[in-house]
Amino acid sequence: MLLKELSYVRPNSVEEAIELLNTYPDAGILAGGQSLINVLKMRIGAYSTLVDISALKELQQIRESMGFISLGAATTYDDIIHSPTIMLNRPILAETAIRIADQQVRNRGTIGGNCCYNDPTCHFPPLLTAMGATMLIAGKDKRSEMTAEEFFTGYYQTALEPGELLVDIRIPKPQRPYGDAFVPLSVGGTDVLNAVTVTAHLELNAEGKLTEVRLVAAGVGPRPLRMTAIEKVLDGQPYHLSDVASAVATFDISALEPPSDVHASGEYRRQMVPVLTERALKTALEQVGRGYRE
Amino acid sequence: MSTLVTDQKTEATRWTGKNVPRKEDERLVKGQGRFADDIRRHNEAHVYLLRSPYGHARIRSIDVTAANNSPGVICTLTGEEVAVLQKPFMEIAPPPGGLMEDYCLAVGKVHFMGEPVVAILAETEELARDAADLVDIEYDPLPAVVDGEAALQSDAPLVHEEAGTNVVWHGVYDWGDIQGAVSRADKVVKIDRLHFHRFTSTPIECNAAVVEYYPGSGEYTFWCNNTMPQFAAMFMGPALGIPTDRLHFVTQDIGGSFGNKITTYVYLTICAILAKKSGRPVKWTEYRTDHILGGSHGNERTFRNIVVPVMADGTILGISATAIDDAGAFPRYEPLGSVIWSQVVPNVYRFRDVKIDFTQVVTNKCPVGPNRGYSRLQHMWMVERIVDIVAHELHLDPIEVRKKNYIQPEQMPYETPNGCVYDSGDYPRCLDLALELIDYPKWRERQIMALGSGKIIGIGIGSTLDSGTNNFGQARIINPQLPFSGNGEVSNVKLDLYGEVVVTIGTTPQGQGHETTAAQVVSDILGIDPDHVRVLIGHDNARNVYTGFSGTYASQFAVTGLGAVQGAAEKLRREIVQLAAGVLQADESEIELRDGSAFVRGQEQRTIPFIGLANIVFANNATMPAGLDVSLNCTYTYRPPFSVPDVERKFGNLTLTYATQIHACVLEVDAQTGHTTILDYAAVDDSGRLIHPQIVEGQVHGAAGLGIGGALYEALEYDEEGQLLTSNFYSYKAVTAVDVPMMKTAAIESPSPFSPNGAKGMGEGGGAPLHAICSALQDVMRQTSGAIITDSFNPSERVYWLMQDTTKGREGVSVEERA
C-alpha cells in the first residue's frame, strides 16, 4: 500500500473512541489527516491502527458560553473561517486559519490535529498559547484540562497521554478591550512555511493600562515560547506606548537555541524574533487602542 | 495584459497569426486527455523502485529472497542481473567522461541518493512497495562529493573509479583577444566567484510508462512521456543489444517536461528488462518524491576568476572566466551542456573577446538533464551579473550600460565571436517597451520616496536570448567522433479516405499547442478551417514520421515542426491542384482551394470537394485522369540550413533562431527580514513571426513563473553526505500562482530571415526572471550595504544577511584601474 498496512476503525462516539484507543495497542488518531497521512505515506511514522474521529459531530461544535467560546477538536479550518461565533468573538482564529495551505487542506484539516501534530511551523500552538486557551482532554474514565502552555511540550510532542483524546479547546472571551496578533515569517513563497511565528495577546484594564500580556514565539525552540521578560515590562503600561522597541529589547535572544534546517538557519530565526515581536505588539496595541477608544 | 506591437508588413493569412481556439483544450479541460498513466494493458504488472538512501556507498549485499516470496510479487531485478542483461549506456563524451559506466540500476555501488537499486514487479503497485520493505541491502557508506569545485580536488572521492577522475569534459573556448582587451581597457573588473544554483522544473505529470514486450517480433512498445524518443532509442538499443527499430515509442498527452523527460531512457530500460523477464506488460508511474530525487535536475555552475575589461563609459570589451559545471552522478545528456551555452556567448552584447575555461564534473547528486533555458541561462546569468556588477562598481546606471553594450538592430544579422548568427531583433526597443510597461520613471520616484520606510525598492533588468533549433554539429566540439550535425523534423499531411485532412508530426508536445498551430499552417495552405484539420497526438514511430532529432525540446517546434508541416502541406496542395485540374479539365494555375473544395477560379460550378478527390485516389482509381501519379499522402522532412562547425576553433552557427526576452522587475525588500515581494513585472518578447500570439504569451508567463521560482524559492540542496534536503513539495518550494505577480507582456515581431515562416523558437526563454530579480536585488544593495549579488538563489534569509554586511558582502569583487 501507499501506507503500511494498518487497521482502521471509526467510532460513533467519543466514549467509543477512547475505548478503541485503549483497546488497540499503538493506535493513532485520524482527524483531518492532512499531516498524519503524509507522515504515514512517507513512512516516517507508523501506527498499527487508526481511530478515525472525523465523523464525530460532537467534536465539531463551535459553542459560545458566558466566559469563553469552545471549539471541538475536530473543527475544520474551513468551519473556523466561516463561523459567525468566531468572527464576533475572536476573529484572529479565522484570520489565522485562512492562511493555512489551500482550500482542500482547509476543508479537512482540524484545529485539534494542528495542535496534536505540534510541528514548529504549525499555526495554532503559538496562537492558542498567546490566547490563554484551555485544552480539554478525555481519557479512560476521566476528563482533564490543562492550559495550552502546558499542553505543548516539545517538537511534535504534547502532554496528551496514550489512550487520551483532545476533545475541546476553550478560548476566553475577553471582557475588556483586547488585541490579538499572529505574525509569521513565511519562507518559500506566500504563506508556505512559517519558519518563525510570533503571536501576541493583550488587554486593557479600567485604568487604560495593559494587562494579560502574552507574547509567544514559535519556530525558535522545541515549544511555543512565552517571552515573559517583555510581558513583565509591558504589564501596567499605557496602551499608547510609544517605545515598543525598547520593551522588545529586554528579551535576550542570545539565550535562544533555534533549530537550523534547510528552511532557515538558527541565527536568522533568532534575529527575526524581535522583528516579528515588535510587529505583533504594534498590531495588538493598535487593535486594543481602537477597542478602548470605542 | 498583452500588447502586440507590430509594424511589420504581414502577408495576408486567414489563420496563421490569429488566436484560434486551441484544439487540445476541449479534451484537456474536460478531463479527457490521455496521459501515460492512463494507459492500461491486459495483465499488466506494477513496478516499484527501491532507491538508495545514501549519496555514495558501496553495496555489500542485496537479499531479495523475502521480497520475492512476498504476496503478489512476480519478480525482482538487481544491479547484479542488470550488469549481465545490459551493456553500459553509451556516453556522449570522449574519455574521461566516456569511461563512466551507467546502468539502469546501481551496479556495485550507489552514486547518488535516489539512484534505483532494486526493481520489484508485483500484481499491484501497493504490493510491490510493500515487498520493497523486505529487501535487505547492506551498504558501506563512502565519503561524498557534492560540490563542483570540490570534485576537482586531488583528494576528492571519485564518483566513478573506472574513469579515474571526476572530470567529464574539459575545454578552453578562446575567441578574439582577451589579453589585448585587458591591455586596452580603462579598468578591469574582477569577480572571484559567481554561483548558479541547482533547481528544476517539476512538471505536473511525473515520469510514467507502460512497457510491453512481444517475443514474436522482439519488439518493445513504450507508452510513455519521454520527450525525445529517438534520442532514448539511441541509448537503449545498444544497451539492450537489439536494433533500435525494435523500440516502439508512443507518446500521448504529456503534462509538462521542460526538458526533464528527455533522459528517462534509464527508467524505460528497467521497465523493458522487467517486461521481457516477466512476460507481462509493465506499468511504472513515478512518485513525486522519486521524481525530485531521481528525475533530472538543472545544471549547477560555478564561475571563478572572472575578469572583465571595460572602458570608463561602461563599454564592456570582453570576459574571461573559469566555469565548473556540476552534472550530478552520471553524464547522460551531458556533456552537451558544456558546449550548448556557446550558442549565446556574448548574450545580447557587442563584446568580442571571450575566453572561458570550461570543466564539467560529476558529483554525488542526481544527474542533470536539459532544463528550460538549458545551459544558456547559466551563462547568460553570469553575463547579466557582470553587466550589473560593472555598473555598480563604476557607479553607472545599469540600464544605460545595457543600452550602450547592446547589439544594435542595424547590425542584424549579427555574427557573434564564435560564428553564431543572430538572425534578427531589436534589443533597445524591447528594453524601452519593458520600461514603459512598468512606468520606469514612476518607480525611480517611488524608490526615493520609500527611503527610510523600512521597505527598499529595487528595479532590475534581465536581457536574454532563447536560441532555438540546434545545429547538432556542435556535439562534435565535445566529441569530434560523433556523427551528428544539423537538425530536422518530419511531417505527413494527407487526405484520408473520405477527404479528411490528417497531419502527423514526430514531435512530443507537452502543452505547447502543436495540434493548434500545425492546423493553422495547414489551413492556410489547403484553404480549410482548422476545425477540419485533424492533428494526431504525439510521437509514434509506427507512423514512420520521425528523424533522429524528433521530439519537443530546445525551442524549435515553430521552426522545425511547423517547417515540416508547411513542406508537407505544400506538397499535398500541389497534388490536390494537379488532380483537381485533371478532373475539372482546367489549367493548374486556375485551381483554387477553399472550404475543403477545389474550384476553377471564377467558375463556382466547376468544383470538386476533397472527398471526391480522395475517392478517386483511394477507392476509384480507374477514374484517375491519365498521366497523373498522386498519392494525396505527402511526407516532408524539414532540414535547417546548417553546416558542420569548425571543431578546432569551436566556431560555427550553432542555432538557427534567436528570440529576445527583455524583462523588467520592480521588487520591494523588507529591510528587517529580507523578504522580497515583486511589485511590478514586465516581459517583452520578440519571437519573430507569431503563429498564435496567445500560445506564445502563455509560454512567456510559464517561463517567467519558473524563473521567479528559481530566483526566490526553489533550490535542490544537498548536505555534505549527499542527502537531498528538498525532496518533496514541502521542502522544495515550487512556485505557485500565488507567488507569481500579475505580469505585463508585450511582443514585437522581427521575422527570422532563416526560418521557413519567419518564426523563432521561444518556449524556454533565457531565464530572464533570474537575471532581472538579481539585478533588482543589486539595486536594493546599492541603497543598503553595497553587497554584491553573487548567487542566483536569493531567498529572504540570504537577502537579509547581504543587507547586514557591509564588508563581507563585497569580498571578491575589485576594480583595477589601468594606466
Interface residues (C-beta under 8 A of the other chain):
Chain A: M1 L2 K4 E5 N38 M42 L185 V187 G188 G189 T190 D191 V192 L193 D261 V262 H263 A264 S265 Y268 Q271 M272 V275
Chain B: E126 R129 D130 D133 T289 Q672 T673 H675 L712 Y713 E717 L725 T726 N728 Y730 S731 K733 V735 T736 V738 D739 P795 S796 E797 Y800 W801
